[in-house]
């Protein structure tokens, strides 16, 4: 657990050491403003107890007011029922995935505490700090959102920017870091158009850090801009495939 930003009553915390074994490595992000906290993409069952203890060390669990689920993947929503049953927090999930989350065991007693996020996004008030829930559809889910914190100027980018095997909290050199991102983005991101839409959107924003859900963080405008440029020009997904699928045998 380490702080990636702190200023008075506002702090941003990253937990990047809860995954184990064959699990995909994940970052769990916490934003605290005054007496309220939000947890972004809390993860699956096997990290639930560890994250619960870490959250209690950050502040009283009664301060956890919001849980944000960027999309439907199990490393994001699998423990949703545990969080909703053991805290009073409200959940936020892309509207297109509301009918699916109950398949992860979300109890009918708490499903009404999950707010569906409209395709256009929303403003989420965290104790007076207005977090922007920004559409990032198809990156890599058809219903997908990112979170922008205007105080720290951090964009929480979910799977966009994910790296595998980098073994560092922050990116030091962008060119040498590409090897840890390229395979994932070429396979999991569906099309260059979606990537360019995102790049066009975030270029107008004041971003000091991009914090993915997997791997290293991009700190400082130089690295942020290098990443945006890379995304803007990356060929990926269906564009890398042929005209038909192979038939086994």
SERO-4910 file (N, C-alpha, C, O; in steps of 0.05 Angstrom, whole numbers):
BEGIN
 pado doro    nc1    nc2    nc3   cac1   cac2   cac3    cc1    cc2    cc3    oc1    oc2    oc3
  Unk    A     17    -24      0      0      0      0     18     25      0     36     27     16
  Unk    A     12     44    -18     28     68    -19     11     92    -28     -7     88    -45
  Unk    A     16    115    -18      2    139    -26     13    149    -53     38    151    -56
  Unk    A     -4    155    -71      4    167    -97     -2    196    -98      7    210   -116
  Unk    A    -18    206    -79    -23    235    -77    -34    241    -49    -49    225    -37
  Unk    A    -26    264    -38    -38    273    -12    -36    303    -11    -15    315    -16
  Unk    A    -59    315     -4    -60    344     -1    -82    350     19   -106    350     12
  Unk    A    -75    356     44    -95    363     64   -113    340     69   -105    318     77
  Unk    A   -139    344     65   -159    323     70   -163    304     47   -181    286     48
  Unk    A   -147    307     26   -151    290      3   -126    272     -1   -104    282     -1
  Unk    A   -131    246     -5   -109    228    -10   -117    205    -29   -141    196    -29
  Unk    A    -98    196    -44   -102    174    -63    -83    152    -57    -59    156    -54
  Unk    A    -93    128    -54    -77    105    -45    -79     82    -65   -101     76    -75
  Unk    A    -57     69    -70    -56     46    -88    -47     21    -72    -27     22    -57
  Unk    A    -61      0    -75    -53    -26    -64    -47    -44    -88    -64    -51   -104
  Unk    A    -21    -53    -89    -13    -68   -113      0    -95   -106     14   -107   -122
  Unk    A     -5   -105    -81      8   -129    -73    -11   -150    -60     -3   -166    -44
  Unk    A    -37   -149    -68    -56   -167    -56    -60   -193    -73    -69   -213    -62
  Unk    A    -53   -192    -98    -57   -216   -115    -36   -237   -108    -15   -231    -98
  Unk    A    -43   -262   -115    -24   -284   -109    -29   -307   -128    -49   -308   -142
  Unk    A    -10   -325   -129    -12   -349   -146    -17   -344   -175     -2   -328   -187
  Unk    A    -37   -357   -186    -43   -354   -215    -61   -330   -221    -68   -325   -244
  Unk    A    -68   -315   -201    -85   -292   -205    -71   -270   -221    -47   -266   -219
  Unk    A    -87   -257   -239    -76   -233   -252    -70   -212   -231    -86   -208   -213
  Unk    A    -47   -199   -234    -40   -178   -215    -58   -153   -219    -63   -145   -241
  Unk    A    -68   -143   -197    -86   -120   -198    -77    -98   -179    -64   -103   -159
  Unk    A    -86    -74   -186    -83    -51   -168   -111    -44   -157   -130    -42   -173
  Unk    A   -113    -42   -131   -138    -32   -119   -133     -3   -111   -114      3    -97
  Unk    A   -150     15   -121   -146     44   -116   -167     54    -96   -190     48    -99
  Unk    A   -158     70    -77   -175     83    -58   -172    113    -60   -149    123    -61
  Unk    A   -194    128    -61   -193    157    -59   -208    165    -33   -230    156    -29
  Unk    A   -195    181    -17   -207    190      8   -208    221      7   -188    234      1
  Unk    A   -231    231     13   -235    260     14   -250    267     39   -274    260     42
  Unk    A   -237    280     58   -250    285     84   -257    259     98   -239    243    103
  Unk    A   -282    255    105   -291    231    119   -304    211    100   -318    193    110
  Unk    A   -299    213     74   -311    194     56   -289    181     39   -269    193     32
  Unk    A   -294    155     32   -276    140     15   -291    126     -7   -315    120     -4
  Unk    A   -277    122    -29   -287    105    -51   -266     85    -58   -242     91    -58
  Unk    A   -275     61    -64   -257     39    -73   -263     34   -102   -286     31   -110
  Unk    A   -242     34   -119   -245     30   -148   -237      1   -154   -215     -8   -148
  Unk    A   -256    -13   -167   -251    -41   -177   -239    -58   -155   -215    -66   -156
  Unk    A   -255    -66   -135   -245    -79   -111   -235   -108   -115   -220   -118    -98
  Unk    A   -242   -121   -137   -230   -146   -143   -247   -170   -135   -271   -168   -131
  Unk    A   -233   -194   -134   -247   -219   -129   -246   -229   -101   -237   -215    -83
  Unk    A   -256   -253    -97   -260   -265    -71   -233   -269    -56   -232   -265    -31
  Unk    A   -213   -276    -70   -188   -284    -56   -173   -260    -45   -155   -264    -28
  Unk    A   -179   -236    -54   -166   -213    -42   -185   -198    -23   -177   -178    -11
  Unk    A   -209   -207    -21   -229   -192     -6   -220   -187     23   -221   -165     33
  Unk    A   -212   -209     37   -205   -206     65   -181   -187     69   -180   -171     87
  Unk    A   -161   -190     51   -137   -173     53   -144   -144     48   -134   -126     62
  Unk    A   -160   -139     28   -168   -111     22   -185   -100     44   -182    -76     51
  Unk    A   -202   -116     55   -219   -107     77   -202    -97    101   -207    -76    112
  Unk    A   -181   -112    107   -163   -104    129   -147    -79    122   -144    -61    139
  Unk    A   -138    -77     98   -123    -53     89   -141    -28     90   -133     -7     98
  Unk    A   -166    -32     81   -185    -10     82   -190      0    110   -191     24    115
  Unk    A   -192    -19    129   -196    -11    157   -172      4    168   -176     20    186
  Unk    A   -148     -1    157   -125     14    166   -124     42    155   -112     60    167
  Unk    A   -137     46    132   -138     73    120   -157     91    135   -151    115    139
  Unk    A   -179     80    143   -199     95    157   -223     77    166   -224     54    157
  Unk    A   -241     87    183   -264     71    191   -280     62    167   -284     77    148
  Unk    A   -288     36    167   -302     25    144   -329     39    140   -340     38    118
  Unk    A   -339     53    161   -363     69    157   -358     92    138   -377    104    128
  Unk    A   -333     99    134   -326    121    115   -327    112     86   -327    129     68
  Unk    A   -328     86     81   -330     75     54   -358     80     44   -376     65     50
  Unk    A   -362    100     27   -388    108     18   -394     97    -10   -418     94    -17
  Unk    A   -373     92    -26   -378     85    -54   -359     63    -63   -336     62    -54
  Unk    A   -369     46    -80   -353     25    -94   -358     27   -123   -381     25   -132
  Unk    A   -337     31   -139   -339     35   -167   -330     10   -182   -308      0   -177
  Unk    A   -347      1   -200   -340    -22   -217   -338    -12   -246   -359     -5   -258
  Unk    A   -314    -12   -258   -311     -1   -284   -324    -17   -306   -334     -7   -326
  Unk    A   -324    -44   -303   -338    -62   -321   -343    -89   -308   -342    -90   -283
  Unk    A   -348   -110   -323   -359   -134   -312   -339   -156   -306   -347   -177   -296
  Unk    A   -313   -152   -310   -294   -174   -307   -292   -184   -278   -296   -168   -260
  Unk    A   -287   -209   -274   -287   -220   -246   -265   -208   -228   -269   -207   -204
  Unk    A   -243   -199   -240   -222   -186   -223   -231   -159   -213   -216   -145   -199
  Unk    A   -255   -151   -221   -267   -125   -213   -291   -129   -195   -294   -116   -175
  Unk    A   -310   -147   -204   -336   -149   -191   -341   -174   -175   -362   -176   -162
  Unk    A   -323   -194   -176   -330   -220   -164   -336   -219   -135   -352   -235   -125
  Unk    A   -325   -200   -120   -330   -198    -91   -350   -176    -85   -352   -167    -62
  Unk    A   -366   -167   -105   -385   -145   -101   -404   -151    -78   -410   -133    -62
  Unk    A   -414   -176    -77   -434   -182    -56   -422   -179    -28   -435   -170     -9
  Unk    A   -397   -188    -25   -383   -185      1   -382   -156     10   -387   -150     34
  Unk    A   -374   -138     -8   -372   -110     -1   -399    -98      6   -401    -82     24
  Unk    A   -419   -105    -10   -446    -93     -5   -459   -104     20   -475    -90     33
  Unk    A   -453   -129     27   -465   -141     51   -451   -133     76   -463   -133     98
  Unk    A   -425   -126     75   -410   -120    100   -406    -90    104   -396    -82    125
  Unk    A   -414    -73     85   -411    -44     88   -438    -32     79   -456    -45     68
  Unk    A   -440     -6     84   -464      9     74   -458     24     48   -474     41     40
  Unk    A   -436     18     36   -428     32     11   -448     27    -11   -461      7    -13
  Unk    A   -450     47    -29   -465     45    -53   -447     36    -76   -424     45    -78
  Unk    A   -457     19    -94   -442     10   -117   -450     25   -142   -472     35   -144
  Unk    A   -432     27   -161   -436     40   -186   -426     22   -208   -402     14   -208
  Unk    A   -442     15   -228   -436     -4   -248   -447      5   -275   -469     15   -276
  Unk    A   -433      1   -297   -444      8   -323   -472     -5   -327   -476    -29   -321
  Unk    A   -491     10   -337   -518      1   -339   -521    -25   -355   -538    -41   -348
  Unk    A   -504    -28   -375   -507    -52   -393   -500    -78   -378   -506    -99   -388
  Unk    A   -487    -75   -354   -479    -99   -339   -497   -105   -315   -491   -124   -300
  Unk    A   -518    -89   -311   -534    -93   -287   -548   -120   -286   -551   -131   -264
  Unk    A   -555   -131   -308   -569   -157   -309   -549   -180   -305   -558   -203   -302
  Unk    A   -524   -175   -306   -504   -196   -305   -491   -199   -277   -482   -220   -270
  Unk    A   -490   -177   -262   -475   -178   -237   -488   -197   -217   -474   -207   -199
  Unk    A   -513   -202   -219   -526   -221   -200   -514   -250   -204   -516   -266   -186
  Unk    A   -503   -255   -227   -491   -281   -232   -465   -285   -215   -455   -307   -213
  Unk    A   -455   -263   -204   -432   -265   -186   -442   -267   -157   -426   -265   -138
  Unk    A   -468   -273   -153   -478   -278   -126   -487   -253   -111   -491   -254    -87
  Unk    A   -491   -231   -126   -501   -207   -112   -529   -212   -102   -547   -218   -118
  Unk    A   -533   -209    -76   -559   -216    -63   -580   -196    -70   -575   -172    -74
  Unk    A   -605   -206    -72   -627   -188    -78   -631   -167    -57   -644   -146    -62
  Unk    A   -621   -171    -33   -623   -152    -12   -606   -127    -17   -612   -106     -6
  Unk    A   -585   -130    -33   -567   -107    -37   -565    -97    -65   -553    -77    -70
  Unk    A   -577   -112    -84   -574   -104   -113   -585    -76   -118   -576    -62   -136
  Unk    A   -605    -68   -102   -616    -41   -106   -598    -19    -96   -603      5   -101
  Unk    A   -575    -26    -83   -556     -6    -75   -535     -1    -97   -517     15    -94
  Unk    A   -538    -14   -120   -521    -10   -143   -534      9   -162   -556      4   -172
  Unk    A   -521     31   -168   -531     51   -187   -521     45   -214   -496     43   -218
  Unk    A   -539     41   -234   -529     37   -262   -519     63   -273   -532     84   -271
  Unk    A   -495     63   -285   -484     86   -297   -492     88   -326   -488     70   -342
  Unk    A   -505    110   -333   -514    116   -360   -490    117   -379   -467    123   -370
  Unk    A   -494    110   -404   -472    110   -424   -456    136   -425   -433    135   -432
  Unk    A   -469    158   -418   -455    184   -420   -439    191   -395   -426    212   -394
  Unk    A   -439    173   -375   -424    178   -351   -439    195   -330   -463    199   -333
  Unk    A   -425    204   -310   -439    218   -288   -418    232   -271   -394    228   -273
  Unk    A   -428    249   -252   -411    261   -231   -418    246   -206   -441    243   -199
  Unk    A   -397    238   -191   -400    224   -166   -388    242   -144   -365    249   -144
  Unk    A   -405    250   -125   -396    268   -104   -384    252    -80   -398    237    -67
  Unk    A   -358    256    -76   -344    243    -54   -338    264    -33   -317    277    -34
  Unk    A   -356    268    -14   -352    287      7   -347    315     -1   -332    330     13
  Unk    A   -357    323    -24   -353    350    -35   -333    351    -58   -331    371    -72
  Unk    A   -319    328    -63   -302    326    -87   -318    313   -109   -328    291   -106
  Unk    A   -320    327   -132   -336    317   -154   -319    300   -173   -305    311   -190
  Unk    A   -320    274   -170   -306    256   -188   -321    253   -214   -346    252   -214
  Unk    A   -307    253   -236   -319    250   -262   -318    221   -271   -296    210   -273
  Unk    A   -341    209   -276   -342    181   -286   -345    184   -317   -366    191   -327
  Unk    A   -323    177   -331   -320    184   -359   -323    159   -376   -310    138   -371
  Unk    A   -339    160   -398   -341    137   -415   -315    129   -428   -300    146   -437
  Unk    A   -310    103   -429   -287     92   -443   -296     66   -455   -283     45   -452
  Unk    A   -318     67   -469   -331     42   -479   -313     28   -499   -299     40   -515
  Unk    A   -315      1   -497   -300    -18   -514   -270    -19   -507   -254    -31   -522
  Unk    A   -262     -7   -484   -234     -7   -476   -230    -21   -449   -224     -7   -430
  Unk    A   -234    -47   -446   -240    -65   -468   -268    -77   -467   -274    -95   -482
  Unk    A   -286    -65   -451   -313    -75   -448   -332    -57   -463   -328    -33   -464
  Unk    A   -354    -68   -474   -374    -51   -488   -387    -31   -469   -397    -10   -478
  Unk    A   -387    -37   -443   -396    -17   -423   -373    -13   -404   -369    -30   -387
  Unk    A   -359      9   -406   -334     13   -391   -331     42   -384   -336     60   -400
  Unk    A   -322     48   -359   -318     75   -350   -291     78   -336   -279     59   -326
  Unk    A   -281    103   -336   -257    110   -321   -265    133   -302   -286    146   -305
  Unk    A   -247    137   -282   -253    157   -261   -231    179   -262   -207    172   -262
  Unk    A   -240    204   -263   -221    226   -262   -225    241   -236   -247    250   -229
  Unk    A   -203    244   -221   -203    258   -196   -192    286   -201   -168    289   -206
  Unk    A   -208    307   -199   -199    334   -205   -180    346   -185   -167    366   -191
  Unk    A   -179    335   -161   -161    346   -140   -133    336   -145   -114    352   -147
  Unk    A   -129    310   -148   -102    299   -153    -95    300   -182    -72    297   -189
  Unk    A   -115    304   -199   -112    304   -229   -102    276   -238    -86    274   -256
  Unk    A   -113    256   -225   -107    228   -232   -130    217   -249   -153    220   -241
  Unk    A   -124    205   -271   -143    190   -287   -140    160   -281   -118    149   -287
  Unk    A   -160    148   -269   -159    119   -264   -170    105   -289   -194    106   -295
  Unk    A   -152     92   -304   -158     83   -331   -167     54   -334   -170     44   -356
  Unk    A   -170     40   -312   -179     12   -314   -159     -5   -329   -135     -5   -323
  Unk    A   -169    -20   -348   -151    -38   -363   -134    -24   -384   -114    -35   -394
  Unk    A   -141      0   -391   -125     15   -410   -100     24   -396   -100     38   -376
  Unk    A    -77     17   -408    -51     22   -395    -41      0   -379    -19      2   -367
  Unk    A    -56    -23   -378    -47    -46   -362    -20    -56   -372    -15    -57   -396
  Unk    A     -4    -65   -353     22    -77   -360     25   -103   -344     14   -106   -322
  Unk    A     39   -122   -356     43   -148   -344     73   -154   -341     87   -154   -361
  Unk    A     82   -158   -316    109   -165   -312    129   -143   -309    153   -147   -309
  Unk    A    119   -118   -307    138    -95   -306    152    -94   -279    175    -85   -277
  Unk    A    138   -103   -257    150   -104   -230    160    -77   -220    181    -76   -207
  Unk    A    145    -56   -226    152    -30   -216    126    -14   -211    107    -17   -226
  Unk    A    126      2   -190    102     17   -184     97     39   -204     74     45   -211
  Unk    A    118     52   -214    116     73   -233    133     67   -258    153     53   -257
  Unk    A    123     78   -281    139     75   -306    162     95   -304    159    118   -299
  Unk    A    186     85   -310    210    102   -310    216    112   -338    221    136   -342
  Unk    A    215     94   -357    222    100   -385    200     88   -403    196     64   -403
  Unk    A    186    105   -418    163     96   -433    171     75   -454    158     54   -457
  Unk    A    192     81   -469    200     63   -491    206     35   -481    198     15   -494
  Unk    A    219     32   -458    226      6   -448    201     -7   -435    201    -32   -430
  Unk    A    181      9   -428    157     -2   -415    137    -14   -435    120    -30   -428
  Unk    A    139     -6   -460    120    -15   -481    118    -45   -482     97    -56   -487
  Unk    A    141    -59   -479    141    -88   -481    122   -101   -461    113   -123   -466
  Unk    A    117    -88   -439     99   -100   -419     70    -94   -424     52   -105   -411
  Unk    A     64    -76   -443     36    -68   -450     27    -78   -477      3    -83   -480
  Unk    A     45    -81   -495     38    -84   -523     20   -109   -528      0   -107   -542
  Unk    A     28   -132   -518     13   -156   -523    -15   -154   -513    -34   -162   -526
  Unk    A    -18   -144   -489    -44   -142   -476    -62   -123   -493    -85   -130   -499
  Unk    A    -52   -100   -500    -69    -81   -514    -76    -90   -543    -98    -85   -552
  Unk    A    -58   -103   -556    -64   -112   -583    -85   -134   -583   -101   -136   -601
  Unk    A    -86   -150   -561   -106   -172   -560   -132   -163   -547   -153   -171   -557
  Unk    A   -131   -148   -526   -155   -142   -510   -170   -117   -519   -194   -114   -514
  Unk    A   -157    -98   -533   -170    -74   -542   -181    -79   -571   -166    -89   -588
  Unk    A   -206    -73   -576   -219    -84   -600   -213    -70   -626   -213    -83   -647
  Unk    A   -207    -43   -625   -204    -29   -650   -189     -3   -647   -191     10   -626
  Unk    A   -175      6   -667   -161     32   -666   -181     55   -662   -174     75   -650
  Unk    A   -205     53   -673   -224     75   -670   -231     81   -641   -231    104   -633
  Unk    A   -236     60   -625   -241     63   -597   -218     76   -583   -221     93   -565
  Unk    A   -194     68   -591   -170     80   -578   -167    109   -585   -161    126   -568
  Unk    A   -173    116   -610   -170    144   -619   -192    161   -606   -187    185   -599
  Unk    A   -216    150   -602   -237    165   -588   -228    172   -560   -232    195   -550
  Unk    A   -215    153   -546   -205    158   -519   -184    179   -519   -184    198   -503
  Unk    A   -165    177   -538   -143    197   -539   -154    225   -545   -145    244   -532
  Unk    A   -173    227   -562   -185    253   -568   -199    264   -544   -199    289   -540
  Unk    A   -211    247   -528   -225    256   -504   -206    266   -482   -210    288   -472
  Unk    A   -185    251   -476   -169    257   -453   -148    279   -459   -137    291   -441
  Unk    A   -142    285   -484   -123    306   -491   -133    333   -480   -116    351   -475
  Unk    A   -159    336   -477   -169    362   -468   -170    364   -437   -178    384   -426
  Unk    A   -161    343   -423   -162    342   -394   -135    348   -381   -114    343   -394
  Unk    A   -136    358   -357   -112    365   -342   -104    340   -325   -115    336   -303
  Unk    A    -86    324   -336    -79    298   -323    -50    298   -315    -32    303   -331
  Unk    A    -46    293   -290    -18    291   -279     -9    262   -276     15    256   -273
  Unk    A    -29    243   -275    -21    215   -272    -43    198   -284    -67    204   -282
  Unk    A    -35    176   -297    -54    156   -306    -48    131   -290    -26    120   -289
  Unk    A    -69    121   -276    -67     98   -258    -84     75   -268   -108     74   -263
  Unk    A    -72     55   -281    -86     32   -291    -93     13   -268    -84     16   -245
  Unk    A   -110     -7   -274   -118    -27   -255    -97    -50   -253    -97    -66   -235
  Unk    A    -79    -51   -272    -58    -71   -273    -31    -58   -279    -29    -42   -297
  Unk    A    -11    -64   -262     16    -56   -269     23    -27   -261     11    -16   -243
  Unk    A     43    -16   -275     56      9   -267     39     33   -274     22     33   -292
  Unk    A     43     55   -259     29     80   -262     46    100   -278     70    100   -276
  Unk    A     32    117   -293     46    137   -309     44    164   -294     23    176   -293
  Unk    A     66    173   -283     67    197   -267     81    220   -281    104    216   -290
  Unk    A     68    243   -283     79    266   -296     68    269   -324     63    250   -338
  Unk    A     66    294   -333     53    300   -359     68    288   -383     56    281   -403
  Unk    A     95    287   -380    110    275   -403    102    247   -408     97    239   -431
  Unk    A    102    230   -387     94    202   -390     65    199   -398     57    182   -414
  Unk    A     48    216   -386     19    216   -393     16    221   -422      1    206   -436
  Unk    A     29    241   -433     26    248   -461     38    226   -479     28    221   -501
  Unk    A     60    214   -471     72    193   -486     52    169   -488     50    156   -509
  Unk    A     39    163   -466     20    141   -466     -4    147   -484    -12    130   -500
  Unk    A    -14    172   -482    -37    179   -499    -29    177   -529    -45    167   -545
  Unk    A     -6    187   -536      3    185   -564      6    156   -573     -1    149   -595
  Unk    A     16    139   -555     19    110   -562     -8     97   -567    -11     82   -586
  Unk    A    -27    103   -550    -54     92   -553    -66    102   -579    -79     87   -594
  Unk    A    -62    128   -585    -74    140   -609    -64    127   -635    -77    128   -655
  Unk    A    -40    115   -634    -28    104   -658    -25     74   -659    -13     63   -677
  Unk    A    -37     61   -639    -34     32   -637    -54     17   -654    -78     22   -651
  Unk    A    -45     -1   -670    -63    -19   -685    -69    -43   -668    -51    -54   -655
  Unk    A    -94    -51   -666   -101    -71   -646   -127    -86   -654   -141    -78   -673
  Unk    A   -133   -107   -639   -158   -121   -641   -164   -132   -668   -147   -145   -681
  Unk    A   -189   -127   -678   -198   -138   -703   -181   -130   -727   -180   -144   -747
  Unk    A   -168   -107   -725   -152    -97   -747   -128   -115   -752   -116   -114   -774
  Unk    A   -120   -130   -733    -97   -147   -735   -104   -175   -745    -86   -192   -749
  Unk    A   -130   -180   -749   -139   -207   -757   -143   -209   -787   -144   -189   -801
  Unk    A   -146   -234   -797   -151   -238   -825   -180   -235   -832   -195   -220   -819
  Unk    A   -188   -248   -854   -215   -245   -864   -234   -266   -853   -259   -264   -857
  Unk    A   -224   -287   -840   -241   -308   -829   -227   -322   -806   -203   -318   -802
  Unk    A   -242   -337   -790   -231   -352   -768   -222   -380   -777   -234   -391   -795
  Unk    A   -202   -391   -764   -194   -419   -771   -214   -439   -760   -227   -435   -740
  Unk    A   -216   -461   -774   -234   -483   -766   -216   -506   -758   -202   -517   -775
  Unk    A   -216   -515   -732   -198   -536   -724   -203   -562   -739   -225   -568   -748
  Unk    A   -181   -577   -743   -183   -603   -757   -175   -600   -786   -175   -620   -801
***
